[in-house]
Amino acid sequence: MTDEELKQLAITGNKQIETAILELLKNHPCGLSNQDIVEKLSLSSSHEGGQKNYLIYSILGNLMEAGLVFKDKSDTRPKYKLI
């Protein structure tokens, strides 16, 4: 595969994860934490450093920037919810 084909493959995969997160949050209107989302979608990172499960955290950031999701910090454990 060419670099461009690989880029398009990655973009498609990212969009599929975004869709899965949005659908999951639709099913859980009270919100879910980053860890909840990671577990429910089986996308756990085995990295032992300080950036464990960063992929979902990063995608949630993109969804917040797009105005689709917000972070509710009113509880001791922040939850992500649909706007």
Stockholm file with secondary structure:
# STOCKHOLM 1.0

chainA/1-83         MTDEELKQLAITGNKQIETAILELLKNHPCGLSNQDIVEKLSLSSSHEGGQKNYLIYSILGNLMEAGLVFKDKSDTRPKYKLI
#=GR chainA/1-83 SS CCHHHHHHHHHHHHHHHHHHHHHHHHHCTTCBCHHHHHHHTTCCCCCCSTTTTHHHHHHHHHHHHTTSEEEECSSSSCEEEEC
#=GC SS_cons        CCHHHHHHHHHHHHHHHHHHHHHHHHHCTTCBCHHHHHHHTTCCCCCCSTTTTHHHHHHHHHHHHTTSEEEECSSSSCEEEEC
//
